[in-house]
Amino acid sequence: MGHASEEGMDEIDRIILGILNENPRTPYSEIADRLAERGYEMSSQGIRYRVENLFEETSVFFTFRPDEANWHIVRMALSVTEEEDARDRVIDRLRELPFWFVGSGFGSFDIYAVSTVTGTGDIDDLLTDVRAIDGVSSVEYIIETDRAVDVEKYYPIEESNDRED
Protein backbone atom coordinates (compact mmCIF):
# COMPACT_ATOMS: atom_id res chain seq x y z
CA MET A 1 0.00 0.00 0.00
CA GLY A 2 1.40 3.39 -0.96
CA HIS A 3 1.55 6.48 1.14
CA ALA A 4 2.10 10.20 0.64
CA SER A 5 5.67 9.94 -0.58
CA GLU A 6 5.09 7.05 -3.03
CA GLU A 7 1.67 7.11 -4.66
CA GLY A 8 -0.22 10.01 -3.12
CA MET A 9 -2.23 10.04 0.05
CA ASP A 10 -3.89 6.75 1.01
CA GLU A 11 -6.56 5.88 3.54
CA ILE A 12 -4.07 5.38 6.38
CA ASP A 13 -2.62 8.85 5.78
CA ARG A 14 -6.12 10.33 5.74
CA ILE A 15 -7.02 8.59 9.01
CA ILE A 16 -3.79 9.80 10.63
CA LEU A 17 -4.48 13.38 9.54
CA GLY A 18 -8.04 13.12 10.84
CA ILE A 19 -6.79 11.97 14.24
CA LEU A 20 -4.18 14.74 14.36
CA ASN A 21 -6.82 17.27 13.32
CA GLU A 22 -8.84 16.28 16.39
CA ASN A 23 -5.78 16.51 18.65
CA PRO A 24 -2.33 17.34 17.22
CA ARG A 25 -0.69 15.92 20.37
CA THR A 26 -2.12 12.43 19.98
CA PRO A 27 0.66 9.92 20.79
CA TYR A 28 1.75 7.66 17.95
CA SER A 29 0.84 4.64 20.10
CA GLU A 30 -2.76 5.87 20.34
CA ILE A 31 -2.87 6.50 16.59
CA ALA A 32 -1.64 2.93 16.07
CA ASP A 33 -4.42 1.63 18.35
CA ARG A 34 -7.07 3.61 16.48
CA LEU A 35 -5.76 2.37 13.14
CA ALA A 36 -5.88 -1.21 14.47
CA GLU A 37 -9.57 -0.69 15.29
CA ARG A 38 -10.05 -0.02 11.57
CA GLY A 39 -8.07 -3.06 10.51
CA TYR A 40 -4.67 -1.45 9.89
CA GLU A 41 -1.81 -2.85 11.97
CA MET A 42 1.08 -0.39 12.25
CA SER A 43 3.82 0.25 14.76
CA SER A 44 4.33 3.60 16.44
CA GLN A 45 7.55 3.89 14.41
CA GLY A 46 5.57 3.34 11.20
CA ILE A 47 3.13 6.07 12.25
CA ARG A 48 6.01 8.46 12.98
CA TYR A 49 7.47 7.77 9.53
CA ARG A 50 4.14 8.52 7.85
CA VAL A 51 3.60 11.70 9.87
CA GLU A 52 7.07 12.96 8.95
CA ASN A 53 6.38 12.26 5.26
CA LEU A 54 2.98 13.94 5.43
CA PHE A 55 4.49 17.07 6.94
CA GLU A 56 7.28 17.11 4.36
CA GLU A 57 5.00 16.64 1.37
CA THR A 58 1.84 18.53 2.30
CA SER A 59 0.89 21.92 3.65
CA VAL A 60 -0.98 20.43 6.56
CA PHE A 61 -1.52 22.78 9.45
CA PHE A 62 -3.87 22.93 12.38
CA THR A 63 -5.98 25.91 13.38
CA PHE A 64 -7.84 26.54 16.58
CA ARG A 65 -11.61 26.45 16.69
CA PRO A 66 -12.89 30.03 16.87
CA ASP A 67 -15.46 29.14 19.52
CA GLU A 68 -12.68 27.84 21.80
CA ALA A 69 -10.30 30.80 21.59
CA ASN A 70 -10.13 34.49 22.34
CA TRP A 71 -9.12 35.29 18.78
CA HIS A 72 -11.16 35.74 15.62
CA ILE A 73 -10.63 34.23 12.19
CA VAL A 74 -11.46 36.70 9.42
CA ARG A 75 -11.97 35.34 5.92
CA MET A 76 -12.10 37.80 3.02
CA ALA A 77 -13.13 37.41 -0.60
CA LEU A 78 -11.76 40.22 -2.76
CA SER A 79 -12.47 41.29 -6.30
CA VAL A 80 -9.90 43.37 -8.15
CA THR A 81 -10.14 45.97 -10.89
CA GLU A 82 -9.57 45.13 -14.55
CA GLU A 83 -6.25 46.98 -14.58
CA GLU A 84 -3.21 45.10 -15.83
CA ASP A 85 -1.36 43.38 -12.96
CA ALA A 86 -4.04 44.46 -10.43
CA ARG A 87 -4.32 40.96 -9.00
CA ASP A 88 -0.55 40.61 -8.52
CA ARG A 89 -0.27 44.06 -6.95
CA VAL A 90 -3.11 43.34 -4.53
CA ILE A 91 -1.65 39.95 -3.57
CA ASP A 92 1.76 41.53 -2.95
CA ARG A 93 0.16 44.13 -0.67
CA LEU A 94 -1.94 41.53 1.18
CA ARG A 95 1.23 39.57 1.96
CA GLU A 96 2.48 42.64 3.84
CA LEU A 97 -0.61 42.54 6.06
CA PRO A 98 -1.29 39.95 8.79
CA PHE A 99 -2.86 37.34 6.51
CA TRP A 100 -1.61 33.79 7.02
CA PHE A 101 -3.29 32.58 3.84
CA VAL A 102 -3.63 34.39 0.51
CA GLY A 103 -4.84 32.50 -2.54
CA SER A 104 -6.16 33.37 -5.97
CA GLY A 105 -8.08 31.53 -8.64
CA PHE A 106 -11.10 31.72 -10.90
CA GLY A 107 -14.65 32.19 -9.66
CA SER A 108 -17.01 34.80 -8.29
CA PHE A 109 -14.09 36.62 -6.63
CA ASP A 110 -10.39 36.94 -7.42
CA ILE A 111 -8.54 36.57 -4.12
CA TYR A 112 -9.24 34.76 -0.86
CA ALA A 113 -7.38 35.75 2.30
CA VAL A 114 -7.48 34.60 5.93
CA SER A 115 -6.21 36.38 9.03
CA THR A 116 -6.37 35.83 12.77
CA VAL A 117 -7.02 38.88 14.96
CA THR A 118 -7.53 39.47 18.67
CA GLY A 119 -10.43 41.90 18.66
CA THR A 120 -13.09 43.73 16.69
CA GLY A 121 -10.91 46.85 16.48
CA ASP A 122 -8.29 44.78 14.67
CA ILE A 123 -10.97 43.57 12.26
CA ASP A 124 -11.99 47.16 11.49
CA ASP A 125 -8.36 48.18 10.96
CA LEU A 126 -7.69 45.20 8.68
CA LEU A 127 -10.80 45.89 6.59
CA THR A 128 -9.84 49.56 6.29
CA ASP A 129 -6.33 48.60 5.15
CA VAL A 130 -7.61 46.09 2.58
CA ARG A 131 -10.25 48.44 1.16
CA ALA A 132 -7.54 51.10 0.72
CA ILE A 133 -5.35 48.87 -1.46
CA ASP A 134 -5.09 50.21 -5.00
CA GLY A 135 -6.74 47.69 -7.30
CA VAL A 136 -9.30 46.29 -4.84
CA SER A 137 -12.82 46.81 -6.20
CA SER A 138 -14.81 44.98 -3.50
CA VAL A 139 -14.33 43.15 -0.22
CA GLU A 140 -16.67 40.57 1.24
CA TYR A 141 -15.81 39.11 4.62
CA ILE A 142 -16.95 36.75 7.32
CA ILE A 143 -15.85 36.48 10.92
CA GLU A 144 -15.82 32.76 11.60
CA THR A 145 -17.80 31.85 14.73
CA ASP A 146 -18.10 28.10 14.30
CA ARG A 147 -16.91 25.39 11.98
CA ALA A 148 -17.73 21.82 11.05
CA VAL A 149 -14.79 19.80 9.75
CA ASP A 150 -15.02 16.45 8.01
CA VAL A 151 -11.45 15.44 7.23
CA GLU A 152 -12.63 12.38 5.30
CA LYS A 153 -14.16 14.74 2.73
CA TYR A 154 -11.11 17.00 2.70
CA TYR A 155 -8.66 14.17 2.06
CA PRO A 156 -10.69 12.02 -0.35
CA ILE A 157 -9.30 8.71 -1.52
CA GLU A 158 -10.53 6.16 -3.98
CA GLU A 159 -12.35 3.25 -2.45
CA SER A 160 -10.32 0.08 -2.71
CA ASN A 161 -10.98 -3.51 -1.78
CA ASP A 162 -7.35 -4.59 -2.14
CA ARG A 163 -6.18 -3.35 1.26
CA GLU A 164 -3.09 -5.05 2.67
CA ASP A 165 -3.73 -6.61 6.07
Secondary structure, DSSP 8 states (H G I E B T S, - for coil): ---TTTTS--HHHHHHHHHHHH-TT--HHHHHHHHHHTT----HHHHHHHHHHHHHHS-------GGGSSSEEEEEEEEE-SSTTHHHHHHHHHTTTTEEEEEE-SSSSSEEEEEEESSHHHHHHHHHHHHTSTTEEEEEEEEE------HHHHS-----S----
